Amino acid sequence: MISLTSDFGGSVFAAGPRVSERAIRAHIKFLSDDLLEGRAPGTRGGELAAKYIAAQFEAMGLEPAGVNGSYFQPVRLVGVKADPSTKLIVRGNGREASFNFGDEYVASTGAQTDRVALKAELVFVGYGIEAPEYRWNDYKGDPEDFRDKILVIMVNDPPATSEEPNLFGGRALTYYGRWTYKYEEAARRGAAGAILIHTDESAGYPWGVVRTSNGSWRYDLARAANDTTPYLKLRSWITNDAAKRLFQLAGFDLDELRRRAASRDFKPVKLNLQAEIDLRSELKRVEAPNVLGLLPGRDAQLRNEYVMYTAHWDHLGIGEPDARGDAIYNGAVDNATGVAAVLAIADALTRLPESERPRRSVLFLMTTAEEQGLLGAEWFARYPTVPLDRIAADINLDALNVLGTTRDFVALGANRSTLQQVVEAVARDRGLKVGSDPRPEQGSFFRSDHFPLAKAGVPAISLESGEDFIGRPAGWGQERFNEYNTKRYHQPSDEYDPSWDLRGTVQEAEIALDIGLRVANASEMPRYNPNDEFAKARRETTPK
């Protein structure tokens, strides 16, 4: 029997169903097979993945929770694929420099058109941040200094100092440091474009990740005719070496400007350079669905409230081949593992006797276009199929542990809400430790599908593996992460490996199942801490 508690504490499992390692392995193998061609949105392989998930939901007996009585919520996307022969030309001081697509820079457009011809002055705006709470403004001066310009921006946050060790979160990356914020803020300033300067340290991943992520189709949510959200005609990244060459053309030393930009006194620098680009792109409009299934709650009073599990089914599709000639970006860890785990959780819950099912309903959301900027989750947050204010929590699973069991785990975002109590109770009952984010500089909280839900006011966590692997020496987990991050993350080499120790995946899935059951059976929904930035987020009360 399963002991269902009315609060966040207490053991959920006295005995009962566990997630199936065999099923998880089978799901991963299928979803990351070459047959699915990397599961890109708007492709045959992506459609196969979405239909596979829907078929699994139906076989389990989950109710359709999409639109029009289906398991699908179509997400309207516009994709652009830049011509790789496109040159970025920069002129100034009687000289000219040309930059090659892929090796030195990448570019796409937010204009949702197949051609953008742009000539504009370059302005260096340091970290490109305006944050009143930190008394920081990189956009000092006349607003016209940025309008219709191309802004050159550093990735990440300004560094903390001995006088201000918690400046911009200290070691932890804030949203101000994310590339998405840089583009958003530049667009709000009326800029024509933005060029982000890449370093491995500041981005958290090597240039190869930027290159592969931007070398094929890039998607945005399709804009409605009355949408006035500002956008950039040019969204670009540039390598550090290429950026140094660009700044030398202007007569500046990039490293010196970096030092100046680390101060509140920094003022934008007009580089007296003009950039020119004629960006031609393939253009397509597609619908790529979120997939949703529902397990109704057993409690007549609480079944109209929901615990949500999220994982993204998409990856990068077919792109630039690696040294082996492999051009399929299978996305086995990222994120066939998360989808497999959520399917296994759903199966475990549907096998419960009716009298032991969760009091609240459980909603399973498999999103599209996460790799394009969390677009499927953003669409759901804008157009929820159930009222957002009735979602008790979102539990997100992305790139799970395939290396064996650990003595600890991480729940990103739990400290923002009363979900922390749930997480701690699960850890205590399972004899585990709750670890802190081992790589806060990576900004992982802002990089997966729980984030759009969190911004909309839904208490949300994203589970990550711990670092203390059973039977392994100290530091082994960090070594394996570094290897994956440099050699397989967003590469064709992220492929299924039959030697994986999926006991670690099962462990993460069962932790997620335990957390969800406690929330589903508690008398009250979780809530954000009063001082958290999402505590006052407006929640949609009517589904669309």
Secondary structure as GFF3:
##gff-version 3
##sequence-region A 1 544
A	DSSP	alpha_helix	21	31	.	.	.	ID=ss1
A	DSSP	three_ten_helix	34	36	.	.	.	ID=ss2
A	DSSP	alpha_helix	44	60	.	.	.	ID=ss3
A	DSSP	beta_strand	63	64	.	.	.	ID=ss4
A	DSSP	beta_strand	72	82	.	.	.	ID=ss5
A	DSSP	beta_strand	87	92	.	.	.	ID=ss6
A	DSSP	beta_strand	95	100	.	.	.	ID=ss7
A	DSSP	beta_strand	105	108	.	.	.	ID=ss8
A	DSSP	beta_strand	115	124	.	.	.	ID=ss9
A	DSSP	beta_strand	130	131	.	.	.	ID=ss10
A	DSSP	three_ten_helix	132	134	.	.	.	ID=ss11
A	DSSP	beta_strand	136	137	.	.	.	ID=ss12
A	DSSP	three_ten_helix	143	145	.	.	.	ID=ss13
A	DSSP	beta_strand	150	154	.	.	.	ID=ss14
A	DSSP	three_ten_helix	167	169	.	.	.	ID=ss15
A	DSSP	three_ten_helix	175	177	.	.	.	ID=ss16
A	DSSP	alpha_helix	179	188	.	.	.	ID=ss17
A	DSSP	beta_strand	193	198	.	.	.	ID=ss18
A	DSSP	alpha_helix	200	203	.	.	.	ID=ss19
A	DSSP	alpha_helix	207	214	.	.	.	ID=ss20
A	DSSP	beta_strand	218	221	.	.	.	ID=ss21
A	DSSP	beta_strand	234	239	.	.	.	ID=ss22
A	DSSP	alpha_helix	240	249	.	.	.	ID=ss23
A	DSSP	alpha_helix	254	261	.	.	.	ID=ss24
A	DSSP	beta_strand	269	295	.	.	.	ID=ss25
A	DSSP	beta_strand	306	312	.	.	.	ID=ss26
A	DSSP	beta_strand	317	318	.	.	.	ID=ss27
A	DSSP	beta_strand	328	329	.	.	.	ID=ss28
A	DSSP	pi_helix	332	336	.	.	.	ID=ss29
A	DSSP	alpha_helix	337	350	.	.	.	ID=ss30
A	DSSP	three_ten_helix	354	356	.	.	.	ID=ss31
A	DSSP	beta_strand	361	367	.	.	.	ID=ss32
A	DSSP	three_ten_helix	370	372	.	.	.	ID=ss33
A	DSSP	alpha_helix	375	382	.	.	.	ID=ss34
A	DSSP	three_ten_helix	388	390	.	.	.	ID=ss35
A	DSSP	beta_strand	391	397	.	.	.	ID=ss36
A	DSSP	beta_strand	408	412	.	.	.	ID=ss37
A	DSSP	three_ten_helix	414	416	.	.	.	ID=ss38
A	DSSP	alpha_helix	419	430	.	.	.	ID=ss39
A	DSSP	beta_strand	433	434	.	.	.	ID=ss40
A	DSSP	three_ten_helix	440	442	.	.	.	ID=ss41
A	DSSP	three_ten_helix	444	446	.	.	.	ID=ss42
A	DSSP	alpha_helix	450	455	.	.	.	ID=ss43
A	DSSP	beta_strand	460	465	.	.	.	ID=ss44
A	DSSP	alpha_helix	476	487	.	.	.	ID=ss45
A	DSSP	alpha_helix	503	521	.	.	.	ID=ss46
###
